[in-house]
Amino acid sequence: GLLVILQIISTVVRHPVPCSELVKQFQPLPLLFSLLSCSVPAIIKGAVLRTVACFAGSCSSVGDSAINPLHAEIWDLIESHRLLLQTSTSAALTSTMTTLRGSQQSLGASAVLKTELEFVEARSGLYPITDGLLQVLEALLCTGADGVPNQLGAVNRTPGILLYLEYIVEDVLMKAHERGYYKPSNYSSYPHADTFLPVAVVQQSQAQRWRLSARIIRILAGVLQKYPINAIPSDDSHLESILSYQPTDGEDLKSTVKDIASDFWPSQQQRSKTAGYFVMSYILGKPRFLSALLALLAE
């Protein structure tokens, strides 16, 4: 029943006007995120995250501020629920996770999504939570013109988007070839399979690795497309020249140029480094990451 409700909501909010009205009248996002703190099957949490992604993607034009108010709310909820925050409780969870070996029941509120990936999804061979999170990040980072809130996560950790990019690259993409993936022959062994797993999902399960990898590459590509470093004159590296540079593409690019300058000149850095800077650093400074991309092409 809950899956059906989430599917209905997702269908409705794909249209901008109903999405805006639903957000204004019912404020559903906090309720959706509260479900992520419950001990429910991973397939439910994945559906919740996909629904959040539909909100982020459909309502991308709501608001006139630099950061979409809905996107800012979703970022705040992700941070307040500490979905990826590394905490000191990880070691204490080891005994709990040992009892969940082979189980597809999701962990409770004290577990972060990385723990869900390693001890729930990887053991079942199905990755609905990871897939849902990637859809949320893709909607937040690649939809519309807004970016990441200044000082994202500053209350709980070192501010910035690096935590999320490291997760999707290091824990998902780089380890994708090492993980097991659900096979249709094991369909009957999955608890509540008839309820939670449509036949189409099971038939496509062996393509999960490529679907997750494709989502990550789309996120990285979308971030780079919104990071016009080529707008800075290549023949002049002086900060004053860059800050006074007037791009030919209009006003929207001026603030982006200043953000790029703050990435490379720490004295001017009044905010965390941008997502584009971190993606470029990964590609140019981490040969293992570039090798992984080339390996995907080779396969």
N, C-alpha and C positions, 0 to 999 in steps of 0.2 A: 503494500500500500504506500509506504513512504517513497519508494522508488518512483511509483506512478505520479505521486504528487510533485516530486522534484522534476520529473519529465514535463509535466504540465506547466510548471513555473518557468522552466527553461524555454519552452516553446513560446510562451506569452512574452517574455522579456527580450526575445530576439528582435522585437519591434520597438523602436525608440520611445514612442509615445506611451504605450502601456508600461514599459519599463520605468519611465520617469514617474508615472502616476503611482505605480506599485511601491516605488522607493519612498515617495513623499507621504503616502497614506499609511503604509504598514511597516516601514523600516525593517525589511526582512533580513538584512545582512547579519546583524548581531545574532539573530536566532539561528541562521544557517551555520555560523561559526561555532555556536554553542554545541551543535551536533558533533563537531569534530573533536570535542572533549569527552564525548560519550564512548563507552565500550560497545561499539556497533560493528557489524561486518565491514571489511575494507571496501566492499563494493558500494556500501552506503556513503562512506566518506568520499569515495571517488565521485559519486553522483552529486554530492553537496558541492565539491570543488568545481565540477563542470557547470553547475548552476551559477555559482559565483562568477565564473568566467563569462557566462552569458550576460550577466549584469554588467560586468566591466566592459565587454565588447559592444553591447547595444547602447549603453548610456554614455558613450565616450564623448558626446558633444554637450553634455549637461554642464552648465556653469560657465562663467566667464573668467575665472581665475587662471593663473599659470598652470596650476595643477587641478585637474578635474576633481571636484568635491567628492564624487563617488569613488574615484580611484584613490583619493587620499583616505577615505573611510576604510576601503579594503586594505590598504597598506597598514593603517593603524590597527585594524583587527588582526591581520597576520602577525604583526609585532606583539600586540597585547596577548595573543594566545600562544606566542613563542613557538610557532610551528617549526621553525628551523633553528631556534636558539639552542646552542650547546650549553647544557646545564650540568651541575655537579651531581644530579640525580641519576645520570646514566649508569654508573656502577651499581647503584642500589637497585636498578631495574633488572640486572642480569638474572637474578634468581626468578623473578617473575616471568621473564622471557623464556627461561629454560622450560617452564611448565607449559608454554605456548608452542613448543616445537611441533610443527606439523599442523597447527591450528590456523584457520583462516579468520578467527575472531580478532578484530582490531583491538589494539591496546587502548588504555584509557587516557585521561587527561594529562598524566604525567609524562607521556611519551611524545617525543618530537617526531616529525615525519621521517627523518633519517632512520630512526629506530623502526618505524613501520616498514620502511623499505627493506631493511636488513633482516628483520625477524618475523615479519608477517608476509609481505609481498614476495620476497625472494624465496621463501620456503614454499609458498603455494604456486609460484610461477606465474602469478597474475599481478598486474601493477596498476590497478585503477586509481589509487591515491596519487601515485607519482604522475600518471597521465593527467589527472585532474589538476594537480598543482602546475604542471607545465602549461596547461591551457589558461590558467589564471595568470601566470607570468607573461605569457604571450599577449594576452589581452591588455595587461597593464603596461607592458614595455613597448608594444608594437602598434597599439591602436590609438589613433588620435595623435595630437601634437605634443601632449604633455609628457613629462618625464617622471623622475623619481623625486619624492619630497625631500627638501633640504633636511639634512641631519636625520635621515631615516634610521630608526632604531636607537637613537642616541641615549635613550633612557636606560636601555638594558645592555648595550654592547657598543663596540666601535661602530660609529654611524656609517651608512653607505649601503650600496647594493651588492658589494662583493660577496657577502654571505650567501646570497641566492645564486649568484653566478658560479661560485665555487661548488655549490651543491649540485647544480645541474650538470656541470662539466666533470668534476672529480668523482662524484658519487653515482651519477647516472650514466653519462655518456662514456666516460673512460672505463667503466666497469661493465658496460652493457654486454660485451662479448663473454664475460666470465659468468654471468648469471644464467640460471635455468629458466625456461619458459614453458608455460602450461601446454600440454599436448592433449588433443581430443580423446586419446585413448584413456586418459585419466579422468574423463569428464564425470563419471559416476562416483568417483571418490571424493569429489569436492562437496562439502556440506551445503545443503540447500541449493544445489546446482540448478535444479529446475526453477527455483524461485528467483535466484539472483543472477543467473547467467543465461541469457538468451543463446540459442544455438549459434546465431551469427557471431556472437562474441567468441565462443569456443572455437569455431572454425577459423577465426582470424587470429587466434591466440599466438600462433607461432610467428606472426608478423609483428608482435609487440615490440621487439627490439628495434625494428626499423621505424615503427610508428613513433616511439619515444625519441629515437635519435633524430628523426626528421623534425619533430617539434622543437628540440633543442637547437638544431641548426637554424630553424626559422627564427627563433628568439634571438640568437646571436647575429644573424643577418639583419633582422629588423633593427636591432640596436645600432649596428654599424651604419645602416642607411640613414639613421637620424643623428649621426655624428660626423658632420661635414668638415673634417679636418683639412680637406683640400681647399676650404674657403680662406684659410690663412695664407698670406703670401709666402711662398717657399723661399724667396730670396732675401727675407729680412726676419731675423729671429729676435729683434728687440721687443720687449714687452710693451713699451709705449706705442710702438707702431701697430701692434696687434690690437691693443685695446681701442685705438682710434680708427682702426680699419673699418670701412663701411662696405659690407657685402652688397653685391649687386642684386641679390635675390629678395631684398626687402627687410622690413623691421624684424620679422620672425627669426632671422638668422643672426641678428646682432647679439642677442643674449647668449645664443649658442656659442658664438665665437669667444665671448668672455668666459663661458664655462670651460671651453677647451683651454684657454689661457690659464685658468686656475688649476687645471690638471697638471700643467707642466711647470708652473711657477708657484712654489709653495707659499711665497710671501703674499701672494694675492689670493690664496685659498681660503675663502670664507665659508666653504661648504665641502662636503665629501666629494671625492672624485666621481666623475660620471661613469655610467655603465659602459659607454663607448670606449672610454679609456681602459677599463679593465678588460674588455673583450680584445682590444688591440694588444694589450700587454700579454694576454694569453697566447694569441696567435704568434706574436713576434718574439716573445721571451720564453715560451715553454715548448721546446721541440717535441716533447711527448704528446702534447695536445695536437700539434700540427701533424704528427705521425698518425695519430688516431683518425684525424679527418681524412688523410690520404688512404689509410687502411679501409675506411668506409667506402671510398671511391673505388678502390681496387676490388672490393667484394661485390 
